[in-house]
Amino acid sequence: MLTDEVNRLHHLMPVVEEHVSSASEREAHEAIFAAVATGNAAEAEARMREHLIEANDAMLKGFFDAGPR
């Protein structure tokens, strides 16, 4: 399940956990939900794209920061 993979990812890369539990992450989810709830497809798409870019950046940071030095 997706939840299992997310939990595994958090364990392997603590920086991702910091991102996921951040206020900006909650705000991003709230903005996506609000746009969907009001039927504003363009806004929902824009907020989701922003969210995916931020999540991608956090994961890349986790991969690069987690490697051996």
PDB file of N, CA, C, O and CB in Angstrom:
ATOM      1  N   MET A   1       0.820  -1.184   0.000  1.00  0.00           N
ATOM      2  CA  MET A   1       0.000   0.000   0.000  1.00  0.00           C
ATOM      3  C   MET A   1       0.872   1.260   0.000  1.00  0.00           C
ATOM      4  O   MET A   1       2.037   1.233   0.397  1.00  0.00           O
ATOM      5  CB  MET A   1      -0.937  -0.009   1.204  1.00  0.00           C
ATOM      6  N   LEU A   2       0.296   2.317  -0.438  1.00  0.00           N
ATOM      7  CA  LEU A   2       1.008   3.589  -0.483  1.00  0.00           C
ATOM      8  C   LEU A   2       1.460   4.018   0.909  1.00  0.00           C
ATOM      9  O   LEU A   2       2.565   4.535   1.074  1.00  0.00           O
ATOM     10  CB  LEU A   2       0.124   4.671  -1.104  1.00  0.00           C
ATOM     11  N   THR A   3       0.620   3.805   1.896  1.00  0.00           N
ATOM     12  CA  THR A   3       0.967   4.194   3.267  1.00  0.00           C
ATOM     13  C   THR A   3       2.222   3.476   3.732  1.00  0.00           C
ATOM     14  O   THR A   3       3.078   4.080   4.380  1.00  0.00           O
ATOM     15  CB  THR A   3      -0.193   3.894   4.223  1.00  0.00           C
ATOM     16  N   ASP A   4       2.342   2.197   3.410  1.00  0.00           N
ATOM     17  CA  ASP A   4       3.535   1.443   3.791  1.00  0.00           C
ATOM     18  C   ASP A   4       4.787   2.007   3.131  1.00  0.00           C
ATOM     19  O   ASP A   4       5.836   2.121   3.765  1.00  0.00           O
ATOM     20  CB  ASP A   4       3.370  -0.029   3.421  1.00  0.00           C
ATOM     21  N   GLU A   5       4.672   2.357   1.865  1.00  0.00           N
ATOM     22  CA  GLU A   5       5.822   2.915   1.154  1.00  0.00           C
ATOM     23  C   GLU A   5       6.211   4.281   1.716  1.00  0.00           C
ATOM     24  O   GLU A   5       7.397   4.588   1.838  1.00  0.00           O
ATOM     25  CB  GLU A   5       5.517   3.032  -0.342  1.00  0.00           C
ATOM     26  N   VAL A   6       5.232   5.086   2.051  1.00  0.00           N
ATOM     27  CA  VAL A   6       5.522   6.398   2.643  1.00  0.00           C
ATOM     28  C   VAL A   6       6.224   6.213   3.991  1.00  0.00           C
ATOM     29  O   VAL A   6       7.199   6.906   4.281  1.00  0.00           O
ATOM     30  CB  VAL A   6       4.213   7.229   2.818  1.00  0.00           C
ATOM     31  N   ASN A   7       5.735   5.286   4.813  1.00  0.00           N
ATOM     32  CA  ASN A   7       6.375   5.028   6.101  1.00  0.00           C
ATOM     33  C   ASN A   7       7.806   4.535   5.925  1.00  0.00           C
ATOM     34  O   ASN A   7       8.697   4.943   6.670  1.00  0.00           O
ATOM     35  CB  ASN A   7       5.568   4.007   6.896  1.00  0.00           C
ATOM     36  N   ARG A   8       8.035   3.669   4.956  1.00  0.00           N
ATOM     37  CA  ARG A   8       9.377   3.159   4.684  1.00  0.00           C
ATOM     38  C   ARG A   8      10.293   4.304   4.246  1.00  0.00           C
ATOM     39  O   ARG A   8      11.442   4.394   4.680  1.00  0.00           O
ATOM     40  CB  ARG A   8       9.332   2.053   3.597  1.00  0.00           C
ATOM     41  N   LEU A   9       9.783   5.152   3.405  1.00  0.00           N
ATOM     42  CA  LEU A   9      10.554   6.293   2.921  1.00  0.00           C
ATOM     43  C   LEU A   9      10.940   7.218   4.070  1.00  0.00           C
ATOM     44  O   LEU A   9      12.069   7.706   4.121  1.00  0.00           O
ATOM     45  CB  LEU A   9       9.759   7.066   1.864  1.00  0.00           C
ATOM     46  N   HIS A  10      10.024   7.458   4.978  1.00  0.00           N
ATOM     47  CA  HIS A  10      10.292   8.329   6.126  1.00  0.00           C
ATOM     48  C   HIS A  10      11.402   7.736   6.988  1.00  0.00           C
ATOM     49  O   HIS A  10      12.261   8.460   7.491  1.00  0.00           O
ATOM     50  CB  HIS A  10       9.011   8.536   6.969  1.00  0.00           C
ATOM     51  N   HIS A  11      11.378   6.430   7.153  1.00  0.00           N
ATOM     52  CA  HIS A  11      12.395   5.760   7.958  1.00  0.00           C
ATOM     53  C   HIS A  11      13.770   5.878   7.293  1.00  0.00           C
ATOM     54  O   HIS A  11      14.775   6.100   7.968  1.00  0.00           O
ATOM     55  CB  HIS A  11      12.024   4.278   8.168  1.00  0.00           C
ATOM     56  N   LEU A  12      13.805   5.728   5.975  1.00  0.00           N
ATOM     57  CA  LEU A  12      15.077   5.751   5.258  1.00  0.00           C
ATOM     58  C   LEU A  12      15.639   7.156   5.088  1.00  0.00           C
ATOM     59  O   LEU A  12      16.855   7.338   5.028  1.00  0.00           O
ATOM     60  CB  LEU A  12      14.911   5.112   3.910  1.00  0.00           C
ATOM     61  N   MET A  13      14.763   8.141   5.010  1.00  0.00           N
ATOM     62  CA  MET A  13      15.207   9.515   4.774  1.00  0.00           C
ATOM     63  C   MET A  13      14.503  10.468   5.732  1.00  0.00           C
ATOM     64  O   MET A  13      13.424  10.972   5.421  1.00  0.00           O
ATOM     65  CB  MET A  13      14.942   9.930   3.311  1.00  0.00           C
ATOM     66  N   PRO A  14      15.102  10.719   6.894  1.00  0.00           N
ATOM     67  CA  PRO A  14      14.454  11.590   7.889  1.00  0.00           C
ATOM     68  C   PRO A  14      14.116  12.980   7.363  1.00  0.00           C
ATOM     69  O   PRO A  14      13.160  13.595   7.835  1.00  0.00           O
ATOM     70  CB  PRO A  14      15.342  11.728   9.092  1.00  0.00           C
ATOM     71  N   VAL A  15      14.880  13.491   6.391  1.00  0.00           N
ATOM     72  CA  VAL A  15      14.581  14.825   5.864  1.00  0.00           C
ATOM     73  C   VAL A  15      13.190  14.851   5.227  1.00  0.00           C
ATOM     74  O   VAL A  15      12.519  15.884   5.237  1.00  0.00           O
ATOM     75  CB  VAL A  15      15.650  15.251   4.831  1.00  0.00           C
ATOM     76  N   VAL A  16      12.764  13.725   4.680  1.00  0.00           N
ATOM     77  CA  VAL A  16      11.424  13.657   4.097  1.00  0.00           C
ATOM     78  C   VAL A  16      10.379  13.755   5.198  1.00  0.00           C
ATOM     79  O   VAL A  16       9.350  14.407   5.021  1.00  0.00           O
ATOM     80  CB  VAL A  16      11.238  12.352   3.289  1.00  0.00           C
ATOM     81  N   GLU A  17      10.631  13.120   6.318  1.00  0.00           N
ATOM     82  CA  GLU A  17       9.706  13.201   7.458  1.00  0.00           C
ATOM     83  C   GLU A  17       9.551  14.643   7.912  1.00  0.00           C
ATOM     84  O   GLU A  17       8.442  15.084   8.213  1.00  0.00           O
ATOM     85  CB  GLU A  17      10.201  12.326   8.631  1.00  0.00           C
ATOM     86  N   GLU A  18      10.655  15.379   7.962  1.00  0.00           N
ATOM     87  CA  GLU A  18      10.595  16.788   8.348  1.00  0.00           C
ATOM     88  C   GLU A  18       9.729  17.576   7.373  1.00  0.00           C
ATOM     89  O   GLU A  18       8.955  18.442   7.781  1.00  0.00           O
ATOM     90  CB  GLU A  18      12.008  17.391   8.411  1.00  0.00           C
ATOM     91  N   HIS A  19       9.861  17.277   6.097  1.00  0.00           N
ATOM     92  CA  HIS A  19       9.070  17.974   5.082  1.00  0.00           C
ATOM     93  C   HIS A  19       7.588  17.631   5.216  1.00  0.00           C
ATOM     94  O   HIS A  19       6.731  18.515   5.196  1.00  0.00           O
ATOM     95  CB  HIS A  19       9.571  17.617   3.672  1.00  0.00           C
ATOM     96  N   VAL A  20       7.299  16.348   5.351  1.00  0.00           N
ATOM     97  CA  VAL A  20       5.902  15.889   5.395  1.00  0.00           C
ATOM     98  C   VAL A  20       5.164  16.450   6.601  1.00  0.00           C
ATOM     99  O   VAL A  20       3.969  16.733   6.523  1.00  0.00           O
ATOM    100  CB  VAL A  20       5.844  14.363   5.420  1.00  0.00           C
ATOM    101  N   SER A  21       5.862  16.608   7.702  1.00  0.00           N
ATOM    102  CA  SER A  21       5.191  17.089   8.916  1.00  0.00           C
ATOM    103  C   SER A  21       5.272  18.614   9.071  1.00  0.00           C
ATOM    104  O   SER A  21       4.886  19.149  10.110  1.00  0.00           O
ATOM    105  CB  SER A  21       5.802  16.419  10.141  1.00  0.00           C
ATOM    106  N   SER A  22       5.761  19.302   8.063  1.00  0.00           N
ATOM    107  CA  SER A  22       5.925  20.755   8.158  1.00  0.00           C
ATOM    108  C   SER A  22       4.600  21.498   7.965  1.00  0.00           C
ATOM    109  O   SER A  22       3.641  20.967   7.405  1.00  0.00           O
ATOM    110  CB  SER A  22       6.939  21.234   7.123  1.00  0.00           C
ATOM    111  N   ALA A  23       4.581  22.722   8.440  1.00  0.00           N
ATOM    112  CA  ALA A  23       3.390  23.567   8.280  1.00  0.00           C
ATOM    113  C   ALA A  23       3.130  23.845   6.802  1.00  0.00           C
ATOM    114  O   ALA A  23       1.976  23.893   6.374  1.00  0.00           O
ATOM    115  CB  ALA A  23       3.557  24.898   9.054  1.00  0.00           C
ATOM    116  N   SER A  24       4.181  24.026   6.029  1.00  0.00           N
ATOM    117  CA  SER A  24       3.986  24.309   4.597  1.00  0.00           C
ATOM    118  C   SER A  24       3.357  23.128   3.877  1.00  0.00           C
ATOM    119  O   SER A  24       2.595  23.316   2.928  1.00  0.00           O
ATOM    120  CB  SER A  24       5.320  24.665   3.935  1.00  0.00           C
ATOM    121  N   GLU A  25       3.666  21.919   4.315  1.00  0.00           N
ATOM    122  CA  GLU A  25       3.062  20.728   3.703  1.00  0.00           C
ATOM    123  C   GLU A  25       1.568  20.664   4.024  1.00  0.00           C
ATOM    124  O   GLU A  25       0.754  20.373   3.148  1.00  0.00           O
ATOM    125  CB  GLU A  25       3.773  19.439   4.195  1.00  0.00           C
ATOM    126  N   ARG A  26       1.214  20.934   5.270  1.00  0.00           N
ATOM    127  CA  ARG A  26      -0.212  20.960   5.650  1.00  0.00           C
ATOM    128  C   ARG A  26      -0.948  22.038   4.862  1.00  0.00           C
ATOM    129  O   ARG A  26      -2.059  21.813   4.383  1.00  0.00           O
ATOM    130  CB  ARG A  26      -0.373  21.210   7.175  1.00  0.00           C
ATOM    131  N   GLU A  27      -0.331  23.203   4.730  1.00  0.00           N
ATOM    132  CA  GLU A  27      -0.952  24.297   3.983  1.00  0.00           C
ATOM    133  C   GLU A  27      -1.139  23.919   2.513  1.00  0.00           C
ATOM    134  O   GLU A  27      -2.150  24.269   1.905  1.00  0.00           O
ATOM    135  CB  GLU A  27      -0.103  25.573   4.097  1.00  0.00           C
ATOM    136  N   ALA A  28      -0.176  23.213   1.951  1.00  0.00           N
ATOM    137  CA  ALA A  28      -0.288  22.778   0.555  1.00  0.00           C
ATOM    138  C   ALA A  28      -1.465  21.827   0.392  1.00  0.00           C
ATOM    139  O   ALA A  28      -2.241  21.952  -0.556  1.00  0.00           O
ATOM    140  CB  ALA A  28       1.017  22.097   0.087  1.00  0.00           C
ATOM    141  N   HIS A  29      -1.599  20.881   1.311  1.00  0.00           N
ATOM    142  CA  HIS A  29      -2.722  19.942   1.243  1.00  0.00           C
ATOM    143  C   HIS A  29      -4.058  20.661   1.413  1.00  0.00           C
ATOM    144  O   HIS A  29      -5.033  20.346   0.731  1.00  0.00           O
ATOM    145  CB  HIS A  29      -2.572  18.855   2.314  1.00  0.00           C
ATOM    146  N   GLU A  30      -4.094  21.623   2.322  1.00  0.00           N
ATOM    147  CA  GLU A  30      -5.324  22.386   2.533  1.00  0.00           C
ATOM    148  C   GLU A  30      -5.697  23.191   1.289  1.00  0.00           C
ATOM    149  O   GLU A  30      -6.875  23.289   0.947  1.00  0.00           O
ATOM    150  CB  GLU A  30      -5.169  23.321   3.736  1.00  0.00           C
ATOM    151  N   ALA A  31      -4.708  23.762   0.614  1.00  0.00           N
ATOM    152  CA  ALA A  31      -4.972  24.537  -0.603  1.00  0.00           C
ATOM    153  C   ALA A  31      -5.494  23.645  -1.721  1.00  0.00           C
ATOM    154  O   ALA A  31      -6.402  24.027  -2.458  1.00  0.00           O
ATOM    155  CB  ALA A  31      -3.702  25.262  -1.064  1.00  0.00           C
ATOM    156  N   ILE A  32      -4.912  22.450  -1.842  1.00  0.00           N
ATOM    157  CA  ILE A  32      -5.399  21.492  -2.851  1.00  0.00           C
ATOM    158  C   ILE A  32      -6.837  21.115  -2.536  1.00  0.00           C
ATOM    159  O   ILE A  32      -7.698  21.145  -3.415  1.00  0.00           O
ATOM    160  CB  ILE A  32      -4.501  20.217  -2.898  1.00  0.00           C
ATOM    161  N   PHE A  33      -7.097  20.760  -1.281  1.00  0.00           N
ATOM    162  CA  PHE A  33      -8.445  20.356  -0.885  1.00  0.00           C
ATOM    163  C   PHE A  33      -9.452  21.474  -1.116  1.00  0.00           C
ATOM    164  O   PHE A  33     -10.543  21.231  -1.631  1.00  0.00           O
ATOM    165  CB  PHE A  33      -8.462  19.937   0.580  1.00  0.00           C
ATOM    166  N   ALA A  34      -9.093  22.692  -0.740  1.00  0.00           N
ATOM    167  CA  ALA A  34     -10.011  23.819  -0.914  1.00  0.00           C
ATOM    168  C   ALA A  34     -10.355  24.027  -2.383  1.00  0.00           C
ATOM    169  O   ALA A  34     -11.512  24.281  -2.719  1.00  0.00           O
ATOM    170  CB  ALA A  34      -9.403  25.097  -0.333  1.00  0.00           C
ATOM    171  N   ALA A  35      -9.365  23.923  -3.255  1.00  0.00           N
ATOM    172  CA  ALA A  35      -9.619  24.101  -4.687  1.00  0.00           C
ATOM    173  C   ALA A  35     -10.522  22.994  -5.225  1.00  0.00           C
ATOM    174  O   ALA A  35     -11.420  23.256  -6.025  1.00  0.00           O
ATOM    175  CB  ALA A  35      -8.297  24.128  -5.467  1.00  0.00           C
ATOM    176  N   VAL A  36     -10.286  21.772  -4.792  1.00  0.00           N
ATOM    177  CA  VAL A  36     -11.129  20.657  -5.227  1.00  0.00           C
ATOM    178  C   VAL A  36     -12.547  20.828  -4.687  1.00  0.00           C
ATOM    179  O   VAL A  36     -13.522  20.629  -5.412  1.00  0.00           O
ATOM    180  CB  VAL A  36     -10.533  19.307  -4.761  1.00  0.00           C
ATOM    181  N   ALA A  37     -12.654  21.197  -3.414  1.00  0.00           N
ATOM    182  CA  ALA A  37     -13.965  21.336  -2.767  1.00  0.00           C
ATOM    183  C   ALA A  37     -14.822  22.408  -3.424  1.00  0.00           C
ATOM    184  O   ALA A  37     -16.047  22.289  -3.457  1.00  0.00           O
ATOM    185  CB  ALA A  37     -13.788  21.660  -1.296  1.00  0.00           C
ATOM    186  N   THR A  38     -14.188  23.453  -3.946  1.00  0.00           N
ATOM    187  CA  THR A  38     -14.947  24.520  -4.597  1.00  0.00           C
ATOM    188  C   THR A  38     -15.124  24.281  -6.094  1.00  0.00           C
ATOM    189  O   THR A  38     -15.748  25.083  -6.788  1.00  0.00           O
ATOM    190  CB  THR A  38     -14.262  25.850  -4.371  1.00  0.00           C
ATOM    191  N   GLY A  39     -14.570  23.174  -6.586  1.00  0.00           N
ATOM    192  CA  GLY A  39     -14.722  22.845  -8.001  1.00  0.00           C
ATOM    193  C   GLY A  39     -13.823  23.637  -8.925  1.00  0.00           C
ATOM    194  O   GLY A  39     -14.071  23.695 -10.130  1.00  0.00           O
ATOM    195  N   ASN A  40     -12.786  24.245  -8.385  1.00  0.00           N
ATOM    196  CA  ASN A  40     -11.867  25.047  -9.184  1.00  0.00           C
ATOM    197  C   ASN A  40     -10.742  24.145  -9.700  1.00  0.00           C
ATOM    198  O   ASN A  40      -9.696  24.011  -9.065  1.00  0.00           O
ATOM    199  CB  ASN A  40     -11.293  26.239  -8.351  1.00  0.00           C
ATOM    200  N   ALA A  41     -10.977  23.536 -10.851  1.00  0.00           N
ATOM    201  CA  ALA A  41     -10.036  22.555 -11.401  1.00  0.00           C
ATOM    202  C   ALA A  41      -8.682  23.176 -11.727  1.00  0.00           C
ATOM    203  O   ALA A  41      -7.648  22.563 -11.463  1.00  0.00           O
ATOM    204  CB  ALA A  41     -10.618  21.917 -12.651  1.00  0.00           C
ATOM    205  N   ALA A  42      -8.669  24.360 -12.284  1.00  0.00           N
ATOM    206  CA  ALA A  42      -7.403  25.007 -12.645  1.00  0.00           C
ATOM    207  C   ALA A  42      -6.563  25.286 -11.401  1.00  0.00           C
ATOM    208  O   ALA A  42      -5.352  25.063 -11.397  1.00  0.00           O
ATOM    209  CB  ALA A  42      -7.666  26.316 -13.411  1.00  0.00           C
ATOM    210  N   GLU A  43      -7.207  25.769 -10.362  1.00  0.00           N
ATOM    211  CA  GLU A  43      -6.500  26.051  -9.109  1.00  0.00           C
ATOM    212  C   GLU A  43      -6.019  24.753  -8.467  1.00  0.00           C
ATOM    213  O   GLU A  43      -4.895  24.690  -7.969  1.00  0.00           O
ATOM    214  CB  GLU A  43      -7.413  26.826  -8.130  1.00  0.00           C
ATOM    215  N   ALA A  44      -6.850  23.725  -8.475  1.00  0.00           N
ATOM    216  CA  ALA A  44      -6.454  22.434  -7.907  1.00  0.00           C
ATOM    217  C   ALA A  44      -5.242  21.879  -8.653  1.00  0.00           C
ATOM    218  O   ALA A  44      -4.309  21.368  -8.034  1.00  0.00           O
ATOM    219  CB  ALA A  44      -7.630  21.428  -7.966  1.00  0.00           C
ATOM    220  N   GLU A  45      -5.256  21.979  -9.965  1.00  0.00           N
ATOM    221  CA  GLU A  45      -4.123  21.497 -10.758  1.00  0.00           C
ATOM    222  C   GLU A  45      -2.859  22.287 -10.432  1.00  0.00           C
ATOM    223  O   GLU A  45      -1.791  21.699 -10.264  1.00  0.00           O
ATOM    224  CB  GLU A  45      -4.437  21.596 -12.261  1.00  0.00           C
ATOM    225  N   ALA A  46      -2.968  23.590 -10.343  1.00  0.00           N
ATOM    226  CA  ALA A  46      -1.807  24.425 -10.045  1.00  0.00           C
ATOM    227  C   ALA A  46      -1.237  24.108  -8.661  1.00  0.00           C
ATOM    228  O   ALA A  46      -0.024  23.968  -8.503  1.00  0.00           O
ATOM    229  CB  ALA A  46      -2.184  25.909 -10.132  1.00  0.00           C
ATOM    230  N   ARG A  47      -2.120  23.996  -7.655  1.00  0.00           N
ATOM    231  CA  ARG A  47      -1.657  23.684  -6.300  1.00  0.00           C
ATOM    232  C   ARG A  47      -1.041  22.285  -6.246  1.00  0.00           C
ATOM    233  O   ARG A  47      -0.051  22.075  -5.544  1.00  0.00           O
ATOM    234  CB  ARG A  47      -2.820  23.791  -5.295  1.00  0.00           C
ATOM    235  N   MET A  48      -1.619  21.324  -6.983  1.00  0.00           N
ATOM    236  CA  MET A  48      -1.078  19.962  -6.985  1.00  0.00           C
ATOM    237  C   MET A  48       0.285  19.928  -7.659  1.00  0.00           C
ATOM    238  O   MET A  48       1.192  19.241  -7.191  1.00  0.00           O
ATOM    239  CB  MET A  48      -2.041  18.997  -7.693  1.00  0.00           C
ATOM    240  N   ARG A  49       0.432  20.659  -8.746  1.00  0.00           N
ATOM    241  CA  ARG A  49       1.739  20.725  -9.424  1.00  0.00           C
ATOM    242  C   ARG A  49       2.803  21.298  -8.486  1.00  0.00           C
ATOM    243  O   ARG A  49       3.909  20.764  -8.399  1.00  0.00           O
ATOM    244  CB  ARG A  49       1.644  21.587 -10.711  1.00  0.00           C
ATOM    245  N   GLU A  50       2.472  22.373  -7.794  1.00  0.00           N
ATOM    246  CA  GLU A  50       3.405  22.960  -6.828  1.00  0.00           C
ATOM    247  C   GLU A  50       3.776  21.943  -5.754  1.00  0.00           C
ATOM    248  O   GLU A  50       4.944  21.804  -5.389  1.00  0.00           O
ATOM    249  CB  GLU A  50       2.793  24.219  -6.179  1.00  0.00           C
ATOM    250  N   HIS A  51       2.778  21.243  -5.260  1.00  0.00           N
ATOM    251  CA  HIS A  51       2.988  20.246  -4.209  1.00  0.00           C
ATOM    252  C   HIS A  51       3.916  19.127  -4.698  1.00  0.00           C
ATOM    253  O   HIS A  51       4.824  18.716  -3.975  1.00  0.00           O
ATOM    254  CB  HIS A  51       1.635  19.657  -3.751  1.00  0.00           C
ATOM    255  N   LEU A  52       3.695  18.644  -5.898  1.00  0.00           N
ATOM    256  CA  LEU A  52       4.531  17.564  -6.428  1.00  0.00           C
ATOM    257  C   LEU A  52       5.965  18.022  -6.652  1.00  0.00           C
ATOM    258  O   LEU A  52       6.903  17.256  -6.431  1.00  0.00           O
ATOM    259  CB  LEU A  52       3.949  17.036  -7.734  1.00  0.00           C
ATOM    260  N   ILE A  53       6.141  19.248  -7.083  1.00  0.00           N
ATOM    261  CA  ILE A  53       7.499  19.787  -7.254  1.00  0.00           C
ATOM    262  C   ILE A  53       8.202  19.876  -5.899  1.00  0.00           C
ATOM    263  O   ILE A  53       9.368  19.503  -5.776  1.00  0.00           O
ATOM    264  CB  ILE A  53       7.457  21.188  -7.935  1.00  0.00           C
ATOM    265  N   GLU A  54       7.496  20.367  -4.890  1.00  0.00           N
ATOM    266  CA  GLU A  54       8.086  20.467  -3.551  1.00  0.00           C
ATOM    267  C   GLU A  54       8.406  19.087  -2.983  1.00  0.00           C
ATOM    268  O   GLU A  54       9.456  18.899  -2.369  1.00  0.00           O
ATOM    269  CB  GLU A  54       7.139  21.216  -2.604  1.00  0.00           C
ATOM    270  N   ALA A  55       7.512  18.125  -3.183  1.00  0.00           N
ATOM    271  CA  ALA A  55       7.755  16.764  -2.705  1.00  0.00           C
ATOM    272  C   ALA A  55       8.952  16.148  -3.429  1.00  0.00           C
ATOM    273  O   ALA A  55       9.777  15.474  -2.814  1.00  0.00           O
ATOM    274  CB  ALA A  55       6.500  15.889  -2.904  1.00  0.00           C
ATOM    275  N   ASN A  56       9.039  16.381  -4.718  1.00  0.00           N
ATOM    276  CA  ASN A  56      10.173  15.881  -5.493  1.00  0.00           C
ATOM    277  C   ASN A  56      11.479  16.485  -4.968  1.00  0.00           C
ATOM    278  O   ASN A  56      12.467  15.772  -4.793  1.00  0.00           O
ATOM    279  CB  ASN A  56       9.992  16.207  -6.995  1.00  0.00           C
ATOM    280  N   ASP A  57      11.481  17.777  -4.721  1.00  0.00           N
ATOM    281  CA  ASP A  57      12.677  18.440  -4.202  1.00  0.00           C
ATOM    282  C   ASP A  57      13.084  17.858  -2.848  1.00  0.00           C
ATOM    283  O   ASP A  57      14.270  17.650  -2.593  1.00  0.00           O
ATOM    284  CB  ASP A  57      12.438  19.952  -4.077  1.00  0.00           C
ATOM    285  N   ALA A  58      12.107  17.595  -1.984  1.00  0.00           N
ATOM    286  CA  ALA A  58      12.404  17.020  -0.664  1.00  0.00           C
ATOM    287  C   ALA A  58      12.985  15.620  -0.806  1.00  0.00           C
ATOM    288  O   ALA A  58      13.922  15.258  -0.093  1.00  0.00           O
ATOM    289  CB  ALA A  58      11.133  16.978   0.210  1.00  0.00           C
ATOM    290  N   MET A  59      12.437  14.835  -1.720  1.00  0.00           N
ATOM    291  CA  MET A  59      12.960  13.482  -1.919  1.00  0.00           C
ATOM    292  C   MET A  59      14.378  13.515  -2.483  1.00  0.00           C
ATOM    293  O   MET A  59      15.238  12.751  -2.044  1.00  0.00           O
ATOM    294  CB  MET A  59      12.041  12.689  -2.855  1.00  0.00           C
ATOM    295  N   LEU A  60      14.625  14.384  -3.442  1.00  0.00           N
ATOM    296  CA  LEU A  60      15.977  14.492  -3.995  1.00  0.00           C
ATOM    297  C   LEU A  60      16.968  14.926  -2.922  1.00  0.00           C
ATOM    298  O   LEU A  60      18.083  14.409  -2.853  1.00  0.00           O
ATOM    299  CB  LEU A  60      16.002  15.484  -5.168  1.00  0.00           C
ATOM    300  N   LYS A  61      16.563  15.864  -2.099  1.00  0.00           N
ATOM    301  CA  LYS A  61      17.416  16.289  -0.999  1.00  0.00           C
ATOM    302  C   LYS A  61      17.691  15.105  -0.077  1.00  0.00           C
ATOM    303  O   LYS A  61      18.816  14.919   0.385  1.00  0.00           O
ATOM    304  CB  LYS A  61      16.765  17.455  -0.217  1.00  0.00           C
ATOM    305  N   GLY A  62      16.663  14.311   0.188  1.00  0.00           N
ATOM    306  CA  GLY A  62      16.835  13.130   1.028  1.00  0.00           C
ATOM    307  C   GLY A  62      17.801  12.128   0.423  1.00  0.00           C
ATOM    308  O   GLY A  62      18.646  11.574   1.126  1.00  0.00           O
ATOM    309  N   PHE A  63      17.681  11.895  -0.863  1.00  0.00           N
ATOM    310  CA  PHE A  63      18.583  10.949  -1.526  1.00  0.00           C
ATOM    311  C   PHE A  63      20.023  11.448  -1.486  1.00  0.00           C
ATOM    312  O   PHE A  63      20.939  10.684  -1.182  1.00  0.00           O
ATOM    313  CB  PHE A  63      18.146  10.719  -2.979  1.00  0.00           C
ATOM    314  N   PHE A  64      20.221  12.708  -1.787  1.00  0.00           N
ATOM    315  CA  PHE A  64      21.586  13.226  -1.853  1.00  0.00           C
ATOM    316  C   PHE A  64      22.194  13.427  -0.462  1.00  0.00           C
ATOM    317  O   PHE A  64      23.395  13.231  -0.277  1.00  0.00           O
ATOM    318  CB  PHE A  64      21.604  14.541  -2.619  1.00  0.00           C
ATOM    319  N   ASP A  65      21.378  13.812   0.505  1.00  0.00           N
ATOM    320  CA  ASP A  65      21.903  14.013   1.862  1.00  0.00           C
ATOM    321  C   ASP A  65      22.100  12.703   2.621  1.00  0.00           C
ATOM    322  O   ASP A  65      22.873  12.659   3.578  1.00  0.00           O
ATOM    323  CB  ASP A  65      20.971  14.912   2.647  1.00  0.00           C
ATOM    324  N   ALA A  66      21.411  11.635   2.208  1.00  0.00           N
ATOM    325  CA  ALA A  66      21.467  10.360   2.917  1.00  0.00           C
ATOM    326  C   ALA A  66      22.637   9.485   2.473  1.00  0.00           C
ATOM    327  O   ALA A  66      22.953   8.493   3.130  1.00  0.00           O
ATOM    328  CB  ALA A  66      20.175   9.611   2.720  1.00  0.00           C
ATOM    329  N   GLY A  67      23.269   9.839   1.383  1.00  0.00           N
ATOM    330  CA  GLY A  67      24.333   8.995   0.851  1.00  0.00           C
ATOM    331  C   GLY A  67      25.604   9.059   1.673  1.00  0.00           C
ATOM    332  O   GLY A  67      25.763   9.933   2.525  1.00  0.00           O
ATOM    333  N   PRO A  68      26.519   8.115   1.409  1.00  0.00           N
ATOM    334  CA  PRO A  68      27.796   8.096   2.155  1.00  0.00           C
ATOM    335  C   PRO A  68      28.644   9.315   1.829  1.00  0.00           C
ATOM    336  O   PRO A  68      28.546   9.878   0.739  1.00  0.00           O
ATOM    337  CB  PRO A  68      28.588   6.816   1.839  1.00  0.00           C
ATOM    338  N   ARG A  69      29.455   9.706   2.757  1.00  0.00           N
ATOM    339  CA  ARG A  69      30.331  10.870   2.572  1.00  0.00           C
ATOM    340  C   ARG A  69      31.767  10.432   2.462  1.00  0.00           C
ATOM    341  O   ARG A  69      32.657  11.267   2.302  1.00  0.00           O
ATOM    342  CB  ARG A  69      30.174  11.867   3.724  1.00  0.00           C
TER     343      ARG A  69
END
